[in-house]
Amino acid sequence: MATDTDTKAIAFLLVEGLSMMSLASAIEPLRSLNRLVGREAWRWRLVSLGGRPIAASNGIPLPSEPAEQAVSEADMLFVCGGLRIQSEDERSYLALLRKAARAGIPIGSLSTGSYLLARAGLLDGYRCTIHWENRPAFQEEFPDLDCTDKIYEIDRDRLTCSGGTAAMDLMLHLIQQRHGADLARRVANQFHHERIRNERDNQHGGRLERLAGLPAPLRTAVTLMIEHTEDMLAIPAIARRAGVTARQLERLFLRYCEMTPTRYYLALRLDRARELLIYSDRPIFEIAVATGFTSASHFSHWFKRIHGERPSELRSARQARHDMAPPPGLHP
């Protein structure tokens, strides 16, 4: 346990459209710790390119200060990810992050902030994580990175977090390291946070989470389907690897999922396609191939049948929302 009385300074680099839940979950444990120990053990600063207000995903603008000076004075830097990064801004973000890394500042991310760290080359050779909904698109863009499904990852001087309340667990871990387990628990109790999760905890989300507690052959089959969305496996092959017959596997799917294995596999691939359409800029035909479809028309037909709109319509709606976003600093 650290016994130093120095104030630790964290800079939170805000990106347009950041998750306020993630940011609050990171800051509030530090504020609570300061109150409990009766001094400023931790200090935080909200920073941005140029020091302009940054709108969170809920539309609330957050004041910030220029990043350059604040980052140079920080003991740690966290990127608070967003989904509306303009290309000219991205170059400035990457330059800032690389400069901080060269200065030896530990760098972390909340939620989709892992994208910027990866694009800056700061996750090469490190374990990392990202929100489960973004993970398929992230792995498509950065196939050589070791992106896990953990709630957070601490690998030397890189601290990546899946966002949401997992940011609180990450900060509680840092508090425990510096101030001990008792104070970390007292901080957690302030927020009715019953159990402090650690880096061994997996994220909860998606179809695998809904299968928790179901028969092992069924979980094995779904895992195989997830791992083979592009190079699809035949249902009999999946059944063999799950240790059951094809007929037994079909009964399990009908009983617990209320659909056949073939239909479940299709729905899973279309879910993956939807994530890629939303969170990546890959062409629609490439997404079709990456999710096991041999033609764009076949993909479009089934996507509309399951999700109620064509892939092109979803992509157009996403672009329209991006175009309607107000200029930086002018969010209502």
N, C-alpha and C positions, 0 to 999 in steps of 0.2 A: 504494500500500500504506500502510495506516495505521501510524503509528509511536508512537501514544500508549501509555502504560503503565497507563492506568486499567483497572479491572476492569469488564467489561460484565455487567450483571445481566439475566437472563431469568427471567420468571415463567411457569410452565406451569400454566394453569388447568385442573384436572382435572374431567372430567364422568363421571358414573357409566357404567361399561361402556366406558371408553376402551381403545384398543389399546395394550397394553404394548410391542408391537414398535415402534410409531411413537414412543412416548415414549423408549424405550431408544436407538433410532436417532438421536434428536435430542440426547440428553444425552451419550452415550458419546464422540462426537467432541470435545466440549468438554472432557470429563475428560481425554482423551488429549492434547489440545493443551496443557492446563495442565501435564501431566507433562513433555511435551517441552520447554516453554519454562521450566520450573522456577518458575512463579509462578501465581497465580490470575488468569489473563487473563479467564476467564469464570466467572461464578457463576450458579447456577440454584436456584430455589425451587419446590417443589410447593405449589400453593395451591388452595383450594376455598372454596365458600360456607360460612362458619362454621368452617372449619379442621378439619372432620371427616375421618376416613379415607374414601377413595374406592376402591371395588372396580373393578379392571380387568375386561376382558371374560373373562379366564381365571380370575376369582374371587379373585385375590390382592389384598388390601386394601393401599392405599398411604397412608402417613401424609401429612398436609398441614398447612399453616398457614392462618390466615384470609387471605382474598384482599385485602381493602381496603388494608391497610398495605403488603403486599408488592408489590402492583401499583403503588402510588404511588411506590415506590422503584425500579421496574424500568426498564431501558432498552428493553425489548421484552417483549411479552406474546404467548404462544401458547395457543390453546384446543385442548385435547386431546379430540377429539370422542368422544361415546358415543351410545348409542341409547335410553337410558332417562332422558330428561329430563322430569320432572313439570312440569305447566303453571305451578304456583306457583314452582318453581325457575327455570323459563325466564325469567320476568319479572325475577328477581334477576340472572341471568346477563346479560341484555340491558342492564340498567341499569349493571352494572359495566363492560361492554364500551364502552358509549357514554360513560361517564365517562372511561375511559382514552383513548378517541379524542379527546375534547375537550381532554385534557391533552397531546395531541400524541405519545402513546406509539405507536410502530409496533406494529401488531397482526397476528398471523398465526394460522394454524390447521393442525392435523395431522388428516388423514383427514376424518371427518365434522364436524370443528369448523367447517368452512365454513358449515354450516347456521346456527349461532348468529350468525356474522358477517353472514350474509345477512338473517336475521330482525331483526338490530339495525340494518339499513340501512347497514352499514359496507362493503358491497361495491358499492354503487351507483356506477357510473362507473369501476369497476376490473375488470381481468382477474382471474380466479380459477380455481381447479381444485378437484377433489374426487376421491376414489377412483372408479375407472371403474365399479365395481358400483353406486355410489350416483348416478352422474351423470344417468341418465335421469330418476329421480325428482326430483333436484335441479332439473333443467331444467324439469320440469313445474311445480314449485312457484315457480320464479323465472325465468320465460321471458325477462325483460328483462336478465338478467345475462349477461355474457360469460364463460361457464364453458368452459374449454378442456380438452383431453385431455392436457395436459402433466403431467410428474411434479411440477413445482411452478411457481408463478408469483410473481414479484416485481414488483409494480406500485406504484411510489412507496413509501408506508408500509404497504402490505398485502402479506403474505407467506403464501400459501396453498400447502399441500402435500397430495399425494394419499395420504400415509401410508406405512406399511411402511418399507422401506429407502430410499424417496425422501426421508425426513426426514434421513437421513445425507447425501445429496447436497446438500440445502438448507443444512445446517449447514457442510458442507465449502465451499460457496460463500461463506458468511459468513466462515469462517476465511480463505479465500483473499483475500477483500477486505481483511481487516484485517491478516493476517500474511504474505501472499504465497503463491504457488503451490507453492513447495518445502515449506513446512510443511503445507499442505493435503494434498499428496501423501504426506508422511510419516505424517500421521494416517490417511489412507485405507489405507495399507499395514498399519497396525496391525490392521485389520479384514479383511485380504485383499480389500479393495474395489478391484478391478482398474482400473475406469475411473470417474472422477468425472463423473457425468452433469450436464447443465445444463438450463436452462429450455427449451431447444429440443427436448429428448427427450420423446417421447410415452410415455404409459403403455402397458403391455403387458397386455392382458386382453380377454376376450370373443371373439366370432367373428371380428372383423377380424384379431386377432392370429394366429388359427389359419390365416388365409388368406394370411399374409405369404409372399411368394415364389411365389405361384400366378399363373396367367395374368391379365394386366391386365383383360380383359373380365369375368372372374369377380369380381375385386376391385371393379370399377366397379358391377357388378350388385348385389353385396351392400351396397355403400355406398348405392346408391339405395334398396334395401329398408329399410335402417336409417333413412334420412332420411324415408321415407314409410310409417311404421307405421300412421298413422291415415288419411291420404288415400292409400290404396293405389294403386300403379301396376299396370297390366296387364303380364303377362310379356312380350308382344310389344313393348310400349313400352320396357320395361327393356332388352330385347335390342337394340332400335334405338339407344338411348342408349349402350349398351356397344359398339356397332359390330359386332354379329354378328346372325345370324338367330335366331329363337326356337328352331329345331332345334339350331343350333350351341350356343346357351346351355344347352339341356337336356343335351347331351352333356358339356359342361364340368362341370355340376353333378353328373351321374351319375358322371363319372370321378373328380372330386376331392372331392366331398362325399357321394357314395353316396346321393343322393336327388334328386328332381326340383326345379326352381326353385320350383314352387308349394309343395311340402312344406317346403323350406328357409325360404321366406318365412313360412309358418305357424309353424314352430318359432322363428324369430327374433322374431315378434310375441309369442309365448307366453313367451319368455324375458324380453322387455321387460315384459310383464304381471306376471310373477313378481317382477321387481325393484320394480315399483310397488306390488304387494301387500305386500311386505316393508318397503320403505323409505318408503312414504307412507301417509297416512290417507285417501286418496281413496276414495269409494264404489266398490264392485265394478263397478256398471254404468258409471260414468265411465271406469274402467280398461278395460273391454271396448270402449267407443267409442274410447278413445285408442289402442287397438291394432288397430283395424280390424274389430271385430265389430259386427254390427247388433243382436244381442240377447244378454242375459245368459245365456240357456239355451244358445245356440250356443257362446258363450265358455266356459261351464262344462264343456260336453261335451268340447271339444277340450283344455281345460286338464287335465282329469282323464286324458284319453287319453295326453297327452304327459308330464305331471308326476306322475301317479299319485294325485292328490287334487284335490278341487274347490277353486276359489278361496276359498270360504267356510271350508273346512277349514284351508287354509293361514293365512288371516287369524285364525281362532280359535286356532290353535296358537301364532301369534305373540303374541296377546294373553295367552294362558295363561302363556307364558314370562315376559312382562312382569309379570303379576300374581304369579307365584311368586318374583320377584326379592325378596331380603330388603330391609328398610328400610335407608336410607343409614346406614353405619357399623356395621351388624350382619351384614355378610357373613361367612360362616364362614371 
